[in-house]
Amino acid sequence: MSDSSWRSDLTSIPIEPKPSQKVPLVAIVGRPNVGKSTLFNRLIGKRKAITHSMAGVTRDPVKTRWQYRDREVFLVDTGGIRTEEVLPLDQLVIRKSFQVIREADCIILLVSIEGITGEDEELLEDLRPFSHKVLLVVNKVDTEERETQLGEFFGLGFGDPIPISAAHGRNCEELSERVFSFLDREGTFQEQKEVRETEGVEVLTLAVLGKPNTGKSTLVNRLLGKEVSIVSDIPGTTRDIVEECFLFEGKKIRIFDTAGIRRKTKVREDVEYYSVHRALEGIRDADVILLLIDAAEGLTEQDKKIAAQVVKKGRGIILAVNKWDIIKGGKRAVREVEDRIRFQFPVLDFAPILPISAKTGFNLETLMKTAFSLKKQLQTRIKTSTLNRALERWVERNPPPQVGKKRYKVRFITQVRASPVRFVLFVNRIEGFPSFYVGYIRNRLREEFQLSLIPIDIELKSRGSTS
């Protein structure tokens, strides 16, 4: 084992301040590759954490709500705790895992039926101070026959082991019952009803996207006011989506920290492929995307591809030019960056561009206020009668063109959806309908109905005479 002096302060990691009324926290901990992420996915009933045969895939704690019968807790999948060949990034992972351990109301300590290793033994010793809230769970017990191998686990000092198979679901229902029964005995659910009543409605969901090393995790930690995501100079540190909530001016924000998205040609590992896939899924689940752009590097082709996916799904997007603390030039530099981005990517001419510094906190209040403005525009619904009165004026002012012998006519418009904002424009013929005229209608919608900051989708449908 390598020098472990860095581990001496693990049990003294401060606990984050917690409200007196809270949703209970259950943590799954263990050495790498014992099946923690597989068990996490099994218990919540969906594939949220990335699973892979390679050890050390999970780095940041992955947290989500776990509902069992009429009760609800937060379940956290932690990074594997190594004691051998510990690299600097491993130290960050372990420290983050121990922070979760100290905060947890119940700990699922996962080991493998294949035997207790040296790493298991060291972790068991580290968890002695928390033994009162530990449930020892032995994974990969796929059959009753394998339960005959449980003997060595009874003498570990953490009570009777619970044999399960996370991969096949064997005994996972019994494990759930044990966890929630334990929390019941501890009185953890006493305030559950009050918690649900006081938590409020999630107002805004943000996803932070961008290339590796643009400062996504630093931004999330700054907004949360605590270190939730691991920050490192090593590209690709974040793999799973890290989800947290915070308040801004009394309003609740749900935020996702996602993996850095590189070009496909550079994605060679399966783990990174799944990380990128999860990050792109974050677009679907968010209201507004914060696309972080490195101020020194500027807008890249990869940024354009990410932005194109956001526009395709009709989500709001803010181009947040990060690391502005290293840029000189003041307002002139801001104008130059904005002009350059508008020139390089005119498709995003509606998207707000904001210089920020996740490191210093510069402009983050404006960033949040802008995100709420986008959310408000995305929720806009316009009455059909109001739309068509406006359409009549627009057409009278600037009628559709006649191309050769073909006369194009606009008949009717209606909004079919909000968040994303979509309209259907009925015309006399779809084939060859001038795209610039669709752009004209889109611009009028932006101008008249205060939709200047969001993507607007207009679908053409045929109605009436083609003469």
C-alpha positions in Angstrom: 0.0 0.0 0.0 1.2 3.5 -0.7 1.7 6.3 1.8 -1.7 6.8 3.6 -0.9 9.9 5.7 -3.5 11.8 3.7 -6.2 9.5 5.1 -5.6 10.5 8.7 -8.3 13.3 8.6 -11.1 11.3 6.9 -13.2 10.8 10.0 -12.9 14.4 10.9 -14.4 15.8 7.7 -17.0 18.4 8.8 -20.7 17.5 8.3 -22.5 20.0 6.0 -25.2 22.0 8.0 -28.5 20.2 7.7 -32.0 21.5 8.4 -33.9 20.0 11.4 -36.5 18.6 9.0 -35.0 16.7 6.1 -35.4 13.8 3.8 -33.3 10.9 5.2 -30.0 10.1 3.5 -28.9 6.5 2.7 -25.4 5.9 1.3 -24.0 2.9 -0.5 -20.3 2.5 0.2 -17.6 0.0 -0.4 -14.3 -0.6 -2.2 -14.3 -0.4 -6.0 -16.1 -3.0 -8.2 -18.3 -4.6 -5.6 -21.5 -3.6 -7.4 -22.5 -0.3 -5.7 -23.8 1.4 -8.9 -25.6 -1.8 -9.9 -27.3 -1.9 -6.5 -28.1 1.8 -6.7 -29.8 1.4 -10.1 -31.7 -1.7 -8.9 -33.1 0.0 -5.8 -34.3 3.1 -7.6 -35.6 1.1 -10.6 -33.7 2.8 -13.4 -30.3 3.2 -14.9 -29.0 6.4 -13.4 -25.5 5.6 -12.3 -23.0 4.3 -14.9 -22.0 0.7 -14.4 -18.9 -1.0 -15.9 -16.6 -3.8 -15.1 -13.7 -1.4 -14.8 -13.0 -0.4 -11.2 -13.4 3.2 -10.1 -16.0 4.3 -12.6 -18.1 6.3 -10.0 -16.3 9.4 -8.8 -18.8 12.1 -7.6 -21.6 10.9 -5.3 -24.7 10.3 -7.4 -27.9 11.2 -5.4 -31.5 10.7 -6.3 -34.8 10.1 -4.5 -35.7 6.5 -3.6 -39.3 5.7 -3.0 -40.3 2.5 -1.2 -44.0 2.0 -0.5 -45.2 5.3 1.1 -41.7 6.5 2.2 -39.0 8.4 0.5 -35.3 8.9 1.1 -32.2 10.2 -0.8 -30.1 7.3 -2.0 -26.4 8.1 -2.7 -24.0 6.0 -4.8 -20.5 6.9 -3.6 -17.1 6.4 -5.3 -15.2 3.3 -4.5 -12.9 3.7 -1.5 -9.4 2.5 -2.4 -6.5 1.9 0.0 -4.0 0.6 -2.5 -2.2 2.5 -5.3 -4.1 5.7 -4.3 -3.7 8.5 -6.9 -4.4 12.2 -6.2 -7.8 11.9 -7.9 -8.6 8.8 -5.8 -7.9 10.9 -2.7 -10.6 13.4 -3.8 -13.1 10.6 -4.5 -12.4 9.0 -1.1 -12.8 12.3 0.8 -16.1 13.0 -0.9 -17.3 9.5 -0.1 -16.4 10.0 3.6 -18.3 13.3 3.7 -21.4 11.4 2.5 -20.7 8.7 5.1 -20.7 11.2 7.9 -23.9 12.9 6.7 -25.8 9.6 6.1 -28.6 8.4 8.3 -28.1 4.8 7.1 -25.0 3.2 5.4 -25.3 0.2 3.2 -21.8 -1.3 3.4 -21.4 -3.5 0.3 -18.9 -6.3 0.1 -18.6 -9.3 -2.2 -19.2 -13.0 -1.5 -16.0 -13.6 -3.3 -14.2 -12.7 0.0 -12.9 -10.0 2.2 -9.9 -8.2 0.7 -7.2 -6.0 2.3 -9.1 -3.0 1.1 -12.3 -4.3 2.7 -10.5 -4.7 6.0 -9.2 -1.2 6.0 -12.5 0.2 5.1 -14.2 -1.8 7.8 -11.9 -0.2 10.4 -12.6 3.3 9.1 -16.3 2.6 9.4 -16.2 1.5 13.1 -17.1 4.9 14.4 -20.3 4.7 12.3 -21.2 1.1 13.0 -24.5 2.1 14.7 -25.9 3.1 11.3 -24.2 0.5 9.1 -26.0 -2.5 7.4 -23.6 -5.1 6.1 -24.7 -6.3 2.7 -22.9 -9.1 0.8 -23.3 -8.9 -3.0 -23.1 -11.5 -5.8 -24.9 -14.1 -3.7 -26.8 -15.3 -6.8 -28.1 -18.6 -5.4 -29.0 -20.2 -2.1 -25.9 -22.4 -2.4 -23.7 -19.4 -2.3 -25.2 -18.4 1.1 -23.1 -21.3 2.6 -20.1 -19.1 2.1 -21.3 -16.3 4.4 -19.5 -17.6 7.5 -16.6 -15.2 7.5 -18.9 -12.2 7.3 -20.7 -12.9 10.6 -17.6 -12.0 12.7 -16.9 -8.6 11.2 -18.7 -6.7 13.9 -21.5 -5.1 11.8 -24.3 -7.5 12.6 -25.8 -10.3 10.5 -24.9 -9.9 6.8 -27.7 -9.5 4.3 -27.0 -11.6 1.2 -28.2 -10.2 -2.2 -27.5 -10.2 -5.9 -27.7 -6.6 -7.2 -27.4 -7.8 -10.8 -30.3 -10.3 -10.5 -32.4 -8.5 -7.8 -32.2 -11.4 -5.4 -33.2 -10.4 -1.9 -33.2 -6.7 -2.8 -36.8 -6.3 -1.6 -35.7 -7.7 1.8 -32.8 -5.2 1.8 -35.2 -2.3 1.1 -37.4 -3.5 4.0 -34.4 -3.6 6.3 -33.2 -0.1 5.4 -36.6 1.5 5.9 -37.3 -0.5 9.0 -34.0 0.7 10.4 -34.9 4.4 9.6 -38.3 3.9 11.2 -36.7 2.6 14.5 -34.4 5.6 14.5 -37.3 8.0 14.2 -35.9 9.4 10.9 -39.3 9.5 9.3 -41.1 11.5 12.0 -40.9 14.7 10.1 -41.4 13.2 6.6 -44.9 14.7 6.1 -43.7 18.2 7.2 -40.7 17.9 4.9 -42.8 17.2 1.8 -45.1 20.1 2.7 -42.3 22.6 3.1 -40.0 21.6 0.3 -42.0 23.5 -2.3 -42.2 23.1 -6.0 -39.1 22.9 -8.1 -39.1 26.1 -10.1 -36.2 25.8 -12.4 -34.0 22.9 -13.7 -30.6 23.7 -15.0 -28.0 21.5 -16.7 -24.4 22.6 -17.0 -22.8 21.4 -20.2 -19.6 22.0 -22.0 -16.2 20.6 -23.1 -14.0 19.0 -20.4 -12.2 21.5 -18.1 -14.4 24.5 -18.8 -15.2 24.8 -15.1 -18.6 23.0 -14.8 -18.0 21.5 -11.4 -16.5 24.7 -10.1 -19.6 26.6 -11.1 -22.0 24.0 -9.5 -20.0 24.1 -6.3 -20.0 27.9 -6.3 -23.8 28.1 -6.8 -24.4 25.4 -4.1 -22.0 27.1 -1.6 -20.4 23.7 -0.9 -18.2 21.1 -2.6 -20.5 18.6 -4.1 -18.7 17.9 -7.4 -15.0 16.9 -7.5 -12.9 19.6 -9.0 -9.7 18.5 -10.7 -7.4 19.6 -13.6 -7.7 16.0 -15.0 -10.1 16.1 -18.0 -13.1 13.8 -17.6 -13.2 13.9 -13.8 -17.0 14.1 -13.7 -18.7 11.0 -15.2 -22.2 10.6 -13.8 -24.7 13.4 -13.6 -24.4 15.1 -10.2 -27.8 16.4 -9.1 -28.4 18.9 -6.3 -30.9 21.7 -5.3 -30.4 25.2 -4.0 -32.4 28.4 -3.4 -31.9 31.7 -5.3 -33.9 34.6 -4.0 -36.4 32.3 -2.4 -36.9 30.1 -5.5 -35.8 26.5 -5.8 -33.3 25.5 -8.5 -32.4 21.9 -9.4 -29.0 21.7 -11.1 -27.1 19.0 -13.0 -23.4 18.8 -13.2 -22.5 16.7 -16.3 -19.5 15.1 -17.9 -17.4 17.1 -20.3 -18.4 16.3 -23.9 -15.5 15.7 -26.3 -15.6 15.0 -30.0 -16.7 11.4 -30.9 -13.3 10.7 -32.5 -11.7 11.3 -29.1 -14.2 9.1 -27.1 -12.5 5.8 -27.0 -13.5 4.3 -23.6 -16.9 2.8 -23.0 -17.2 4.7 -19.7 -16.7 8.0 -21.4 -19.2 7.1 -24.0 -21.8 6.5 -21.3 -20.8 9.7 -19.5 -21.3 11.7 -22.7 -24.7 9.9 -23.3 -25.8 10.8 -19.7 -24.7 14.4 -20.2 -26.8 14.7 -23.4 -29.7 13.2 -21.5 -29.4 16.2 -19.2 -30.6 18.4 -22.1 -33.9 16.5 -22.1 -34.5 16.8 -18.4 -33.6 20.5 -18.0 -35.5 23.7 -18.7 -32.4 25.8 -19.3 -28.8 24.7 -20.4 -25.8 26.6 -19.2 -23.2 26.0 -21.9 -19.8 26.8 -20.5 -17.3 28.2 -22.9 -13.7 28.7 -22.0 -13.0 32.5 -22.3 -9.4 31.9 -23.5 -10.4 29.3 -26.1 -13.6 30.9 -27.3 -16.4 29.1 -29.1 -15.3 25.7 -30.6 -16.9 23.3 -33.1 -17.8 21.0 -30.2 -19.6 23.9 -28.4 -21.6 24.4 -31.6 -22.6 20.7 -31.7 -23.7 20.8 -28.1 -25.7 24.0 -28.7 -27.3 22.4 -31.8 -28.6 19.5 -29.7 -30.1 22.0 -27.2 -31.9 24.0 -29.9 -33.1 20.8 -31.5 -34.9 19.9 -28.2 -36.2 23.4 -27.8 -34.6 24.1 -24.5 -33.4 27.5 -23.3 -29.6 28.0 -23.5 -27.2 30.6 -22.0 -23.7 30.8 -23.4 -21.7 31.4 -20.2 -18.2 32.5 -21.1 -16.3 31.2 -18.0 -12.9 32.1 -16.6 -13.5 35.8 -17.3 -11.3 36.6 -14.3 -8.2 36.0 -16.6 -9.5 38.2 -19.5 -8.4 41.9 -19.8 -10.3 44.6 -21.6 -13.5 45.2 -19.7 -16.7 46.1 -21.7 -14.7 46.2 -24.9 -13.6 42.6 -24.5 -17.2 41.6 -23.8 -18.4 43.2 -27.0 -15.6 41.5 -29.0 -16.5 38.0 -27.6 -20.2 38.5 -28.2 -19.6 39.8 -31.8 -17.3 36.8 -32.5 -19.8 34.2 -31.2 -22.7 35.8 -33.1 -20.6 35.7 -36.3 -19.5 32.1 -35.8 -22.9 30.8 -34.8 -25.7 32.9 -36.1 -28.2 30.1 -35.4 -27.9 31.1 -31.8 -28.6 34.8 -32.3 -31.3 34.7 -29.7 -29.2 33.1 -26.9 -27.9 35.3 -24.1 -24.1 35.6 -23.8 -22.7 36.3 -20.4 -19.1 36.5 -19.2 -18.8 34.8 -15.8 -16.2 33.5 -13.4 -17.1 30.3 -11.5 -13.9 30.8 -9.5 -14.7 34.3 -8.2 -18.5 34.3 -8.5 -18.5 37.2 -11.0 -21.8 37.7 -12.7 -23.5 34.6 -11.3 -26.4 36.5 -9.9 -27.1 37.9 -13.4 -26.7 34.3 -14.7 -29.4 33.0 -12.4 -31.8 35.9 -13.2 -31.3 35.4 -16.9 -32.1 31.7 -16.5 -35.4 32.5 -14.8 -36.2 34.9 -17.6 -35.7 32.1 -20.1 -37.9 29.8 -18.0 -40.7 32.4 -18.0 -40.5 32.8 -21.8 -40.5 29.0 -22.3 -43.7 28.7 -20.3 -45.5 31.3 -22.5 -48.9 30.4 -23.9 -50.6 32.6 -26.4 -54.3 32.4 -27.3 -55.0 31.4 -30.8 -57.2 34.5 -31.4 -54.4 36.8 -30.2 -51.9 35.1 -32.5 -54.1 35.3 -35.6 -54.9 39.0 -35.1 -51.2 39.6 -35.0 -50.6 37.3 -38.0 -53.1 39.3 -40.0 -51.1 42.5 -39.3 -47.8 40.9 -40.2 -49.1 39.5 -43.5 -50.7 42.8 -44.4 -47.4 44.6 -43.7 -45.3 42.1 -45.5 -47.3 39.5 -47.6 -45.8 36.1 -48.6 -43.9 36.2 -52.0 -45.0 34.8 -55.3 -42.5 32.5 -56.9 -43.1 32.2 -60.6 -46.7 31.2 -61.0 -46.9 29.9 -57.4 -48.6 32.1 -55.0 -48.0 31.4 -51.3 -50.6 32.2 -48.7 -50.6 32.1 -44.9 -53.9 30.9 -43.5 -53.7 30.4 -39.7 -51.3 30.0 -36.8 -51.7 28.3 -33.4 -49.4 27.4 -30.5 -49.3 23.7 -29.9 -46.9 23.5 -27.0 -44.9 25.4 -24.3 -41.5 24.3 -22.9 -40.4 23.9 -25.7 -42.4 26.6 -27.5 -43.9 25.3 -30.8 -46.3 26.7 -33.3 -48.1 25.3 -36.3 -48.4 27.7 -39.3 -51.1 26.7 -41.8 -50.2 27.6 -45.4 -51.8 26.9 -48.8 -48.8 24.8 -49.9 -45.8 23.4 -48.0 -43.6 22.5 -50.9 -41.2 25.3 -51.7 -42.6 27.6 -49.0 -39.9 30.3 -48.5 -37.8 29.6 -45.4 -37.1 33.3 -45.1 -40.8 34.0 -44.6 -40.9 31.4 -41.8 -38.0 33.4 -40.3 -40.0 36.6 -40.7 -42.9 35.1 -38.7 -40.5 33.7 -36.1 -39.0 37.2 -35.6 -42.4 38.8 -35.3 -43.3 36.3 -32.6 -40.2 37.0 -30.7 -40.7 40.8 -31.0 -44.5 41.0 -30.2 -44.7 38.3 -27.5 -41.4 38.8 -25.6 -39.8 35.5 -26.7 -36.5 37.0 -27.6 -34.3 34.6 -25.6 -35.5 31.2 -26.5 -35.6 28.8 -29.6 -39.0 28.8 -31.4 -40.1 25.9 -33.6 -42.6 26.5 -36.4 -44.1 23.6 -38.2 -45.8 24.1 -41.6 -49.0 22.4 -42.4 -51.1 22.6 -45.6 -54.6 24.0 -45.5 -56.8 25.2 -48.2 -56.3 26.0 -51.9 -53.0 25.5 -53.6 -53.7 28.2 -56.2 
